[in-house]
Amino acid sequence: MRGHVAWRATYVRKDEPDVTIGFDVHSFVQELDGEPKVFGWVSGDEQALLGKHGII
């Protein structure tokens, strides 16, 4: 099974326009003892994306 979460964060900066950045996380899920369990995930390079937009 797989799961997908998409979320956005808006960064309010004092002397510059606000920046909204979208992020995606894909999760790998398996069923153990009848319960779904996340065993891994893949996301983009969030730090590079924040740097590209001047957040960090």
WOLIN-V910639 format. One record per helix or strand of 2 or more residues. SS is the DSSP state (A for helix, B for strand). FROM is the first residue (numbers start at 0). TO is the last residue. If there is no record, write none. Layout:
SS/FROM/TO
SS/FROM/TO
This chain:
B/1/10
B/18/31
B/34/42
A/45/51
